Amino acid sequence: MDSQAVSFRVDKDDFANAVGWVARSLPAKPAQPVLRGMVITASDEGLELAGFDYEVSTQVKIPAEVNEAGRIAVAGKLLADITAMLPNKPVELRVEGSNVLVTCGSARFEIPVIPLDDYPQLPQLPHTTGNIDPKLFSEAVSQVAIAAGRDETLPMLTGVHMDINGDTMLLAATDRFRLAVRTFDWEATDKSATAKLLIPAKTLLDNARSIDSQVGNDLHIAVGVGEQLGREGLFGLQSDARQTTTRMLDAEFPNFQPLLPKTHESMAVVQISPLQDAIRRVSVVADRNSQITMQFSDGELVLSAGGSEAGHAEENLPCAFFGNPLTIAFNTGYLKDGLSVIHTENVMFGFTQPSRPAILIPEPETVPEADDNGVFATPQTNLTYLLMPVRLPG
């Protein structure tokens, strides 16, 4: 195909959505100038738009009326800015010399062609490992990725740990101050498949939220099958028209299972929405270290925060509390993050000691009862948010 003879006409919304999706994964400061390019391939089957920076690849196919087939590259983020502003009319694109001419209604843009000589070959998507409802996957990733670390000097903490065990999948992430764990069922191609993978959290979250699928269609997770499961080092997602690959992290996720408490000395159930509102109000006067104190007793939770300069605030909330009265403090931001990913009306807290990590879980159908020693067993749950407390003074 002649890369200097591309010409096509395409629906504005289809084109803008596809360009915008590919552009969001392109690097803002590429290691090589060619990597800012978005590759557009026009053929009898329509258009394929793609981007690749050696870490993340994206490809999307859309229908188009192709007059002249070919393959070109242009600055992806610039094209995304242009298409987002176009009027709601068909878009025409054609190559004229060393420029690409984009017209839509009375709007006309000329942007330079990027030579494809040094553009890297796009990676092949690994074989499909299993299928999952895209909304379930997006929810699960969102619930876990919030706890991932952002310190690039500790790469094992910047990823989401994925543990595949047949038709069960576990996701986990931690930054050492909190840990989120989510389990769910999916449809594995091989029911005996097992693998432990580590995927960059930010990229996984972006892709899980943005990769679309037609209603009723599954999202394909592609990391290989059989002995090749995870061996290629690529994590792939594929929907009806979009696919993406991400280079996985070559690091070992810490063994987190011993951190999850099996029993608790006290438990509390609190309505999430009023608790979030109260935290927002009370934390206005929090010190720069932004901690909030929670004092639990029978039927009542007292939130308090205060700094030496900003003053002091407290608010009372009703709660169901089981066990001995307890006072514990948390980083306000981490506490709000945990509450935001629990999608039930009420949250259940589980405590051992004020100096030990606590858990936040969706409220179970029945509140566990204490054994003869006054100890509560951790309820069965598909989501656990473990949170380190802040040391109280005195």
Protein Blocks (a to p, Z undefined) as FASTA:
>chain_A
ZZklgccdddfklmmmmmmmmmmmpcfbdfblklmpccddddfkbpaddddehjaccddd
dddddfbgcdddddfklmmmmmmmpccdddddddehjaccddehjbccddddddfklpcc
dddddddfbdcdfklmmmmmmmmmmmpcfbfklmmlmpccdddehjaccddddehjaccd
dddddddfblkbccdddddfklmmmmmmmmccdehiacdddebehjlnoklopacdddfk
bccdddddddddddfklmpcfbdfbdcdddfklmmmmmmmmmmmgcfkopadddddehia
cdddddfknopcddddddddedjdddddddfklmmmmmmmpccfbdcdddfbfkbccddd
dddfbdcdddfkopacddddfbdcdddddddeZZ
